[in-house]
C-alpha cells in the first residue's frame, strides 16, 4: 500500500513537471496559450486541503529587528528569489525584475488578476501570490512595500482599492504577517504591482 501511494505521488509530481514544460514550449509559439501556462502553474503549485482542524490564532508578537548580518545578506537572497520566481513564471505575462539590490518588482496584467467589475483574486494571480509567500518565508527580512491594483478601463479608485485589499488579504491568509505588508493602493497602470523589499529598520 505504501509503495503504491509513493509511486502515485511521484507520478503526479512528474506529470506536473512535464505539463509545465510542454505548456512553456507551446506558449513560446502562441501567445494565446499564456493563459494555459498560468493554469498549469496554478495546478502544479496547489496543495490539497489539510484534514486537521486549526487551533485559534494567538496575537502575533512584533518581529525582531534585522541583524547587521541579515541586512548584509539581503541583496544576495533577493537576487536568488528573483531568479527562482522568474523560473516559475518564464513564458507567462508575469514580469519580475530587480529594482535595485534590495527590492524586487512583480507585475501581473489585470486580465489575469480579476474579472470585470469584481475584486476576487483569480487563480493565476493567486499562484503568483503563493510563490511570493514562499519567497517571503525564505527571506524574513523582506517586506511587501507596494500592493497596488488597477480598476477596469474606466477610472474607479474604489474598485482598485478593494482589489488591492483582496491581494493583501490573500497574502495574510497564506501566512504573511500583517506588519510585513504595505497598505493597499491604486496601481499606476493596468497591472497588479507588487514590490518585495528588504527592511531598512
RAHUBEL-V337206 format. One record per residue. RES is the residue in one small letter. PHI is phi in radians with two decimals (NA if undefined). PSI is psi as a letter, one per 40 degrees, with the letter a starting at -180 (999 if undefined). BURIAL is b if it has 16 or more other ideal C-beta (glycine too) atoms within 10 Angstrom, else e. Layout:
BEGIN
{{RES | PHI | PSI | BURIAL} {RES | PHI | PSI | BURIAL}}
END
This chain:
BEGIN
{{x | NA | d | e} {x | -1.08 | d | e} {x | -1.12 | d | e} {x | -1.11 | d | e} {x | -1.15 | d | e} {x | -1.09 | d | e} {x | -1.13 | d | e} {x | -1.12 | d | e} {x | -1.11 | d | e} {x | -1.07 | d | e} {x | -1.13 | d | e} {x | -1.10 | d | e} {x | -1.07 | d | e} {x | -1.12 | d | e} {x | -1.09 | d | e} {x | -1.06 | d | b} {x | -1.11 | d | e} {x | -1.15 | d | e} {x | -1.13 | d | b} {x | -1.18 | d | b} {x | -1.11 | d | e} {x | -1.16 | d | e} {x | -1.16 | d | b} {x | -1.08 | d | b} {x | -1.11 | d | e} {x | -1.16 | d | e} {x | -1.12 | d | b} {x | -1.15 | d | e} {x | -1.60 | d | e} {x | -2.52 | h | e} {x | -1.03 | d | e} {x | -1.19 | e | e} {x | -1.61 | e | b} {x | -1.11 | d | b} {x | -1.09 | d | e} {x | -1.08 | d | b} {x | -1.11 | d | b} {x | -1.12 | d | b} {x | -1.12 | d | b} {x | -1.14 | d | b} {x | -1.05 | d | b} {x | -1.05 | d | b} {x | -1.12 | d | e} {x | -1.41 | e | b} {x | -1.78 | e | b} {x | -1.31 | i | e} {x | -2.14 | i | e} {x | -1.18 | i | e} {x | -1.13 | i | e} {x | -1.34 | i | e} {x | -1.54 | e | e} {x | -1.50 | i | e} {x | -1.49 | h | e} {x | -1.48 | i | e} {x | -1.46 | i | e} {x | -0.98 | h | e} {x | -1.31 | h | e} {x | -1.54 | i | e} {x | -1.12 | h | e} {x | -1.19 | i | e} {x | -1.56 | i | e} {x | -1.02 | i | e} {x | -1.23 | i | e} {x | -1.19 | i | e} {x | -1.15 | i | e} {x | -1.11 | i | b} {x | -1.44 | i | e} {x | -0.99 | d | e} {x | -1.14 | d | e} {x | -1.13 | d | b} {x | -1.10 | d | b} {x | -1.15 | d | e} {x | -1.49 | e | e} {x | -0.98 | d | b} {x | -0.99 | d | e} {x | -1.16 | d | e} {x | -1.17 | d | b} {x | -1.17 | d | b} {x | -1.09 | d | e} {x | -1.16 | d | e} {x | -1.19 | d | b} {x | -1.07 | d | b} {x | -1.12 | d | e} {x | -1.14 | d | e} {x | -1.13 | d | b} {x | -1.07 | d | e} {x | -1.13 | d | e} {x | -1.23 | d | b} {x | -1.92 | e | b} {x | -1.04 | h | e} {x | 1.47 | e | b} {x | -1.89 | i | b} {x | -1.29 | e | b} {x | -1.23 | h | b} {x | -1.92 | h | e} {x | -2.19 | h | b} {x | -2.49 | i | e} {x | -1.52 | h | b} {x | -1.35 | d | e} {x | -2.67 | a | e} {x | -1.16 | e | e} {x | -1.99 | e | b} {x | -2.63 | i | b} {x | -2.13 | h | b} {x | -1.89 | h | b} {x | -2.23 | h | b} {x | -2.09 | h | b} {x | -2.20 | h | b} {x | -0.99 | i | b} {x | -0.95 | d | b} {x | -1.13 | e | e} {x | -1.67 | e | b} {x | -1.89 | d | b} {x | -2.55 | i | b} {x | -1.35 | i | e} {x | -0.96 | h | e} {x | 1.31 | e | e} {x | -1.94 | i | e} {x | -2.02 | e | b} {x | -1.19 | h | e} {x | -1.21 | h | b} {x | -1.37 | i | b} {x | -0.98 | d | e} {x | -1.10 | d | b} {x | -1.15 | d | b} {x | -1.01 | d | b} {x | -1.11 | d | b} {x | -1.12 | d | b} {x | -1.13 | d | b} {x | -1.17 | d | b} {x | -1.20 | d | b} {x | -1.09 | d | b} {x | -1.06 | d | b} {x | -1.09 | d | b} {x | -1.11 | d | b} {x | -1.12 | d | b} {x | -1.15 | d | e} {x | -1.44 | e | e} {x | -2.17 | g | b} {x | -1.11 | e | e} {x | -1.38 | e | b} {x | -1.44 | i | b} {x | -2.29 | i | b} {x | -1.70 | g | b} {x | -1.50 | e | b} {x | -2.28 | h | b} {x | -2.30 | g | b} {x | -2.14 | h | b} {x | -2.27 | i | b} {x | -1.64 | i | b} {x | -1.50 | a | b} {x | -1.47 | a | b} {x | -0.98 | d | e} {x | -1.44 | i | e} {x | -1.12 | h | e} {x | -2.71 | g | e} {x | -1.09 | d | e} {x | -1.10 | d | e} {x | -1.15 | d | b} {x | -1.05 | d | b} {x | -1.20 | d | b} {x | -1.09 | d | b} {x | -1.13 | d | b} {x | -1.10 | d | b} {x | -1.12 | d | b} {x | -1.19 | d | b} {x | -1.10 | d | b} {x | -1.04 | d | b} {x | -1.16 | d | e} {x | -1.04 | d | b} {x | -1.14 | d | b} {x | -1.13 | d | e} {x | -1.10 | d | e} {x | -1.39 | e | e} {x | 1.95 | e | e} {x | -1.39 | h | b} {x | -1.12 | i | e} {x | -1.08 | d | e} {x | -1.33 | e | e} {x | -1.82 | e | b} {x | -2.03 | h | b} {x | -1.35 | i | b} {x | -1.38 | i | e} {x | -1.05 | i | b} {x | -2.55 | i | b} {x | -1.57 | h | b} {x | -1.24 | i | b} {x | -1.51 | e | e} {x | -2.67 | a | e} {x | -1.37 | f | e} {x | -2.46 | i | b} {x | -1.47 | h | b} {x | -1.98 | h | b} {x | -2.20 | i | b} {x | -2.39 | h | b} {x | -1.82 | h | b} {x | -2.36 | i | b} {x | -1.25 | h | b} {x | -1.15 | i | b} {x | -1.73 | e | e} {x | -1.32 | 999 | e}}
END
